[in-house]
Amino acid sequence: MTVNEEKPLRAIILYDRKTSGGSTDRLIDAIGHELFENGAYVEKAKCRANADYSFVKEFDLVILGAPVYYLVVSSQLLGALVQSNLKRCLRGKKLALFLACGSPEPMALTLYLPQLKVHLFTNRILSEKIFAPDQMDDPVAVEEFVEEILTEYEKADKPRHGSSQLQWDDDAAEMVDAMPSFISSKIRASLEEYARMNGIKVITSEVLQVARSSPMGF
Ligand SMILES: Cc1cc2nc3c(=O)[nH]c(=O)nc-3n(C[C@H](O)[C@H](O)[C@H](O)COP(=O)(O)O)c2cc1C
């Protein structure tokens, strides 16, 4: 599977680990390489609990990954989700999660992954993967993880394209275009949301008037 070459997917791997050059580092390099091979632009950044994560907004896909030490997901990643603006910067982002650990997968899914997911319940999680010791240096495991991320990313992106099926008649389009640009984009998005919620296929000036007087108050 390939990513749109004109506008490559921008992915960032946010991670924590204690061992430089250990299994997490190797996994990150392998995941990054596989994403790159599939046409994505990839960066990585090591988490610090109190860092500023505003830069995350520039990425389409965020992969969060860390090892487990003493029953807890590596602390700077968890700390960043609790203490910094990371959680806010991840709003609306598509995510993938992975953990490196020595426990069997069922245990890791029950005990460790929720430590991350509890902070991310409003996010779309495209794929989650536990890398057990026998998978850490297995290229197939990494390929399958990346394949699932990219397939789910494409699927998740489709509703956005679907919104273009909404039509605007000329009157309604002119009314919104005539508004100052800082308002018109907001009104356009709100109207399309209103239309979708009410099963409306064509946005007309009448729809605009009704929406304006609705409790949503455009
Ligand atoms: C000090 C220490 C504590 C660990 N504690 C756990 C644990 O509680 N649960 C678990 O599943 N794996 C545990 N592991 C295994 C690590 O999560 C696993 O080896 C991981 O790949 C280490 O990543 P790293 O090489 O990037 O440091 C521990 C490993 C170490 C060295």
Ligand as a Chemical Component Dictionary entry (heavy atoms), coordinates in Angstrom:
data_LIG
# 
_chem_comp.id                   LIG 
_chem_comp.type                 NON-POLYMER 
_chem_comp.pdbx_formal_charge   0 
_chem_comp.three_letter_code    LIG 
# 
loop_
_chem_comp_atom.comp_id 
_chem_comp_atom.atom_id 
_chem_comp_atom.alt_atom_id 
_chem_comp_atom.type_symbol 
_chem_comp_atom.charge 
_chem_comp_atom.model_Cartn_x 
_chem_comp_atom.model_Cartn_y 
_chem_comp_atom.model_Cartn_z 
_chem_comp_atom.pdbx_ordinal 
LIG C1  C1  C 0 14.374 -3.013 34.739 1  
LIG C2  C2  C 0 13.389 -3.657 33.842 2  
LIG C3  C3  C 0 12.054 -3.810 34.255 3  
LIG C4  C4  C 0 11.125 -4.425 33.414 4  
LIG N1  N1  N 0 9.829  -4.564 33.829 5  
LIG C5  C5  C 0 8.929  -5.151 33.011 6  
LIG C6  C6  C 0 7.573  -5.320 33.438 7  
LIG O1  O1  O 0 7.180  -4.965 34.528 8  
LIG N2  N2  N 0 6.711  -5.908 32.577 9  
LIG C7  C7  C 0 7.098  -6.337 31.335 10 
LIG O2  O2  O 0 6.272  -6.853 30.602 11 
LIG N3  N3  N 0 8.369  -6.162 30.908 12 
LIG C8  C8  C 0 9.283  -5.591 31.710 13 
LIG N4  N4  N 0 10.585 -5.434 31.283 14 
LIG C9  C9  C 0 10.954 -5.844 29.924 15 
LIG C10 C10 C 0 11.074 -4.620 29.029 16 
LIG O3  O3  O 0 9.839  -3.946 28.906 17 
LIG C11 C11 C 0 11.544 -5.032 27.640 18 
LIG O4  O4  O 0 12.751 -5.735 27.753 19 
LIG C12 C12 C 0 11.729 -3.860 26.727 20 
LIG O5  O5  O 0 11.977 -4.347 25.440 21 
LIG C13 C13 C 0 12.855 -2.945 27.173 22 
LIG O6  O6  O 0 13.005 -1.881 26.262 23 
LIG P1  P1  P 0 14.422 -1.156 26.027 24 
LIG O7  O7  O 0 15.379 -2.215 25.518 25 
LIG O8  O8  O 0 14.159 -0.086 25.008 26 
LIG O9  O9  O 0 14.815 -0.596 27.349 27 
LIG C14 C14 C 0 11.522 -4.846 32.125 28 
LIG C15 C15 C 0 12.865 -4.690 31.717 29 
LIG C16 C16 C 0 13.773 -4.097 32.561 30 
LIG C17 C17 C 0 15.203 -3.951 32.103 31 
# 
loop_
_chem_comp_bond.comp_id 
_chem_comp_bond.atom_id_1 
_chem_comp_bond.atom_id_2 
_chem_comp_bond.value_order 
_chem_comp_bond.pdbx_ordinal 
LIG C1  C2  SING 1  
LIG C2  C3  SING 2  
LIG C2  C16 DOUB 3  
LIG C3  C4  DOUB 4  
LIG C4  N1  SING 5  
LIG C4  C14 SING 6  
LIG N1  C5  DOUB 7  
LIG C5  C6  SING 8  
LIG C5  C8  SING 9  
LIG C6  O1  DOUB 10 
LIG C6  N2  SING 11 
LIG N2  C7  SING 12 
LIG C7  O2  DOUB 13 
LIG C7  N3  SING 14 
LIG N3  C8  DOUB 15 
LIG C8  N4  SING 16 
LIG N4  C9  SING 17 
LIG N4  C14 SING 18 
LIG C9  C10 SING 19 
LIG C10 O3  SING 20 
LIG C10 C11 SING 21 
LIG C11 O4  SING 22 
LIG C11 C12 SING 23 
LIG C12 O5  SING 24 
LIG C12 C13 SING 25 
LIG C13 O6  SING 26 
LIG O6  P1  SING 27 
LIG P1  O7  DOUB 28 
LIG P1  O8  SING 29 
LIG P1  O9  SING 30 
LIG C14 C15 DOUB 31 
LIG C15 C16 SING 32 
LIG C16 C17 SING 33 
# 
